[in-house]
Structures are given as C-alpha cells and as structure tokens.
Amino acid sequence: MFGVWALLSGAIQLGVAIRRRRAVGAQWPMVVSGGLSVLAGAAFAAMSASDDSGLSGIAGYSAFGAFWFLVSAVALTRRGRGTAR
C-alpha cells in the first residue's frame, strides 16, 4: 500500500511542479522529488510481492524526501528574496 501511495503522491507532486514552474519558479527540486517518488513507489509496489519484503527501504525514501523538501524550501526562499538564478 505504501508503494501505491508513494507512486500516486509523486505523480501529483510532479504534475503540480510542472504546472507551477513558470508562475512560481524554483520548482526543479519538486520535479526531482516527485519523479523519485514515482520511481520509489513503483519499486516498493514491486518489492511488496516478494517473500523478503520489509520496511528498510522506507527509511531511505524518507531521508531523500526530507532532503528534497529542504532544497525546495531554500530554492523558494531564495526566489522570494530575488537571489535565485
């Protein structure tokens, strides 16, 4: 179930980021994060069918998610201050 959630939420995040990139700008971290969530969700869903599936992969997924959330916050803050490239 977690794999399906990650896949769907990543697809939504990716779609929102692509639509907002011109209006808001600084959406590249959200695009990367959404794309990685889609890939991770598909991998989690595929792994759930195996006999040795576990929760160890979720820790890495959470760490990457936290990292990209921080990168996105910094990029949007810089954009708001007019210092983004």
trRosetta pair geometry for C-beta under 8 A, 3 or more apart (Angstrom, degrees):
i j d omega theta_ij theta_ji phi_ij phi_ji
1 4 5.8 -54 -155 35 37 110
1 5 6.4 39 149 -19 68 105
2 5 5.5 -55 -149 38 35 114
2 6 6.2 35 154 -19 69 105
2 44 5.7 -84 98 157 92 146
2 58 6.6 -31 156 -98 157 121
3 6 5.8 -53 -144 37 30 109
3 7 6.2 30 156 -19 64 108
3 40 7.9 -140 -130 132 72 63
3 41 5.0 123 -174 -168 58 58
3 42 7.1 121 -178 -79 107 7
3 43 7.2 -143 -132 76 115 44
3 44 3.1 -167 -92 98 96 96
3 45 3.3 -177 127 -53 139 66
3 46 7.5 -175 -160 8 157 51
3 47 7.3 167 -76 43 141 86
3 48 5.8 -128 -1 -21 137 125
4 7 5.7 -55 -146 37 30 112
4 8 6.2 22 159 -12 65 110
4 41 6.7 102 -99 -175 8 110
4 45 5.8 90 -57 -91 65 119
5 8 6.1 -62 -145 42 26 104
5 9 5.9 17 163 -11 66 113
5 41 7.1 -148 74 -125 43 117
6 9 6.1 -58 -136 43 24 104
6 10 5.9 27 161 -21 62 113
6 37 5.2 -144 179 -172 81 83
6 38 7.8 -176 135 -86 78 20
6 40 5.4 -80 153 98 142 96
6 41 3.3 -171 94 -84 90 94
6 44 5.9 79 36 28 140 142
6 61 6.8 -46 -122 -171 146 146
7 10 5.9 -60 -147 38 22 111
7 11 6.4 22 156 -20 61 107
7 37 7.2 177 -95 140 24 78
7 38 5.6 64 -142 -138 62 53
7 41 2.8 -166 -52 122 68 140
7 42 5.6 97 -99 -52 120 63
7 44 7.9 -146 -36 51 95 103
7 45 6.5 -12 -27 -24 137 131
8 11 5.7 -53 -147 34 31 111
8 12 6.5 29 155 -16 65 105
8 41 7.2 -174 3 -166 52 163
9 12 5.7 -52 -148 38 34 111
9 13 6.2 36 152 -20 66 107
9 37 6.1 -82 90 160 85 144
9 41 7.7 158 41 -72 80 143
10 13 5.6 -53 -143 38 31 112
10 14 6.1 34 156 -21 65 107
10 33 7.6 -142 -129 134 85 62
10 34 4.8 136 -170 -165 65 55
10 35 7.0 164 176 -50 113 5
10 36 7.1 -135 -135 76 131 46
10 37 2.6 -173 -88 96 115 105
10 38 4.0 -154 113 -47 131 62
10 39 7.8 -127 157 14 164 54
10 40 7.3 147 -58 45 153 91
10 41 5.7 -153 12 -8 130 129
11 14 5.7 -52 -146 36 29 113
11 15 6.4 30 155 -18 63 107
11 34 7.1 124 -83 -179 11 103
11 37 7.9 -122 -21 97 48 105
11 38 5.5 91 -63 -95 72 110
12 15 5.8 -56 -149 37 30 111
12 16 6.3 28 155 -17 66 107
12 34 7.6 -136 73 -136 43 117
13 16 5.9 -55 -145 38 29 109
13 17 6.2 29 156 -19 64 109
13 30 6.1 -137 171 -177 96 89
13 33 6.3 -72 140 102 143 97
13 34 3.6 -162 98 -96 98 105
13 37 6.4 63 41 38 136 147
14 17 5.8 -57 -146 37 27 111
14 18 6.4 26 157 -19 63 107
14 30 7.8 172 -98 141 37 79
14 31 6.3 71 -134 -138 71 55
14 34 3.2 177 -59 133 72 136
14 35 5.8 98 -99 -58 125 62
14 37 7.8 -153 -36 53 101 106
14 38 6.5 -10 -23 -33 143 127
15 18 5.9 -56 -147 35 29 109
15 19 6.5 23 157 -13 64 108
15 34 7.6 -161 4 -174 51 154
16 19 5.9 -61 -150 41 30 108
16 20 6.0 13 160 -7 68 117
16 30 7.3 -78 90 157 93 136
16 34 7.8 176 44 -83 84 149
17 20 6.0 -66 -137 46 26 101
17 21 6.4 50 160 -56 63 93
17 27 4.4 156 -164 175 84 115
17 30 3.7 -177 -100 110 128 112
17 31 4.6 -164 125 -66 142 67
17 34 5.7 -155 10 -4 134 141
18 21 6.1 -29 -149 -9 28 117
18 27 7.6 -178 -67 129 24 143
18 31 6.6 92 -65 -104 72 105
19 23 7.9 -5 141 14 66 118
20 23 5.6 -77 -152 55 56 102
20 24 4.5 1 169 19 100 120
20 27 5.5 146 91 -87 93 144
20 30 7.9 2 64 76 122 154
21 24 7.1 -60 -111 56 14 81
21 25 6.7 56 -175 -105 50 30
21 27 4.1 -111 -96 42 75 136
21 28 7.8 75 -124 -54 114 59
21 31 7.4 21 -78 -52 125 123
22 25 7.4 16 -155 -67 15 65
24 27 6.3 91 81 -55 107 107
24 76 7.7 -17 161 -123 113 101
24 79 7.7 69 158 130 72 153
25 79 5.3 172 100 -149 112 140
25 84 6.9 145 139 94 124 152
26 29 7.6 -4 163 14 75 98
26 72 7.7 125 143 -154 96 61
26 75 4.1 169 -172 146 113 102
26 76 5.1 167 105 -83 139 53
26 78 7.1 156 -111 68 146 90
26 79 4.0 -114 -24 -45 141 144
26 84 5.5 -85 -78 -135 116 162
27 30 4.9 -55 -167 44 72 116
27 31 5.9 80 133 -29 86 97
28 31 5.4 -50 -144 33 37 115
28 32 6.4 37 157 -17 67 103
28 75 7.2 -138 50 -156 87 166
29 32 5.7 -53 -148 39 34 111
29 33 6.0 34 154 -18 67 109
29 68 5.3 166 178 -167 97 81
29 71 4.3 -179 -121 108 142 105
29 72 3.9 -152 93 -74 132 76
29 75 5.5 172 -4 10 124 145
30 33 5.6 -52 -139 41 31 112
30 34 6.1 33 159 -19 64 107
30 68 7.8 132 -88 160 34 111
30 72 5.5 80 -55 -115 79 132
31 34 6.0 -56 -145 38 25 109
31 35 6.3 24 156 -17 61 110
32 35 5.9 -60 -149 39 27 110
32 36 6.3 24 156 -16 65 109
32 68 6.2 -151 93 -130 102 128
33 36 5.8 -56 -145 39 29 109
33 37 6.3 31 154 -22 64 106
33 64 7.9 167 -124 141 78 90
33 65 6.7 90 -153 -127 110 60
33 68 3.7 155 -84 139 112 151
33 69 7.3 95 -115 -56 156 57
33 72 6.9 -45 -12 -45 143 129
34 37 5.6 -54 -148 34 31 113
34 38 6.6 34 153 -21 64 101
35 38 5.7 -50 -152 31 33 112
35 39 6.6 28 153 -12 65 105
36 39 5.7 -55 -148 41 35 109
36 40 5.9 32 155 -17 69 109
36 64 6.3 -113 143 141 149 137
36 68 7.3 178 40 -42 139 157
37 40 5.7 -54 -137 42 30 108
37 41 5.9 35 159 -23 64 108
37 61 7.9 90 -114 -163 66 106
37 65 7.3 66 -82 -95 103 103
38 41 5.8 -55 -146 35 25 112
38 42 6.5 24 156 -17 61 106
39 42 5.9 -56 -151 36 30 109
39 43 6.4 27 152 -17 65 108
40 43 5.5 -56 -148 39 34 111
40 44 6.1 34 154 -20 68 105
40 57 7.7 174 -161 157 99 113
40 61 5.0 130 -179 -114 151 114
40 64 7.9 173 -60 66 150 141
41 44 5.7 -51 -143 36 31 110
41 45 6.2 31 156 -18 64 106
42 45 5.8 -54 -147 37 29 112
42 46 6.4 28 154 -17 63 107
43 46 5.7 -57 -147 39 31 109
43 47 6.1 28 155 -18 66 109
43 57 7.4 -134 117 178 115 154
44 47 5.7 -57 -142 40 30 109
44 48 6.4 42 155 -36 63 100
44 57 6.4 -171 -94 100 89 135
44 58 7.6 67 -112 -77 131 80
44 61 7.6 -1 -58 -60 129 155
45 48 5.8 -44 -151 16 30 117
46 49 6.6 -57 -173 23 38 108
46 50 8.0 36 139 -22 63 102
47 50 5.6 -49 -163 20 52 115
47 53 5.0 132 145 -114 85 101
47 57 6.9 90 62 8 169 156
48 53 5.2 85 -119 -140 35 165
49 53 7.5 109 39 -46 24 137
50 53 5.1 131 67 -48 84 89
54 57 7.5 125 83 2 73 84
55 58 5.1 -39 -173 20 73 122
55 59 7.5 80 139 -26 80 88
56 59 6.3 -45 -169 18 44 111
56 60 7.8 34 145 -6 66 101
57 60 5.9 -55 -161 38 48 109
57 61 6.2 50 145 -21 74 107
58 61 5.3 -54 -146 39 38 116
58 62 6.1 40 154 -22 69 104
59 62 5.8 -54 -148 35 29 111
59 63 6.4 29 153 -19 63 106
60 63 5.6 -52 -145 35 33 111
60 64 6.4 30 157 -14 66 105
61 64 6.0 -57 -149 39 28 107
61 65 6.2 31 152 -21 63 109
62 65 5.5 -55 -146 37 31 115
62 66 6.4 32 155 -20 65 104
63 66 5.8 -52 -149 35 30 110
63 67 6.5 33 152 -20 63 106
64 67 5.5 -53 -148 35 34 115
64 68 6.3 26 158 -12 67 106
65 68 6.1 -59 -146 41 29 103
65 69 6.2 34 154 -23 64 107
66 69 5.6 -53 -147 34 31 115
66 70 6.5 32 154 -18 63 104
67 70 5.9 -58 -156 35 30 110
67 71 6.4 27 150 -17 66 106
68 71 5.3 -48 -141 38 39 114
68 72 6.1 43 155 -22 66 104
69 72 5.8 -55 -149 36 29 113
69 73 6.5 31 152 -20 63 105
70 73 5.7 -53 -148 35 31 112
70 74 6.4 29 155 -16 65 106
71 74 5.9 -56 -149 38 30 110
71 75 6.2 29 154 -19 66 108
72 75 5.7 -55 -143 38 30 110
72 76 6.2 24 160 -14 66 108
73 76 6.1 -58 -144 41 27 106
73 77 6.2 28 156 -21 63 109
74 77 5.7 -56 -145 37 29 112
74 78 6.3 28 156 -17 64 107
75 78 5.9 -56 -147 38 28 110
75 79 6.2 32 152 -22 63 108
75 84 6.5 68 -167 -114 68 125
76 79 5.4 -50 -144 36 34 116
76 80 6.3 37 154 -22 65 104
77 80 5.7 -53 -150 35 30 112
77 81 6.5 19 154 -9 64 108
78 81 5.9 -62 -147 44 31 104
78 83 4.8 -88 -165 76 85 93
78 84 4.4 115 118 -68 100 82
79 82 7.7 41 180 -71 30 24
79 83 8.0 -99 -67 55 21 57
79 84 4.1 -1 -84 -12 64 146
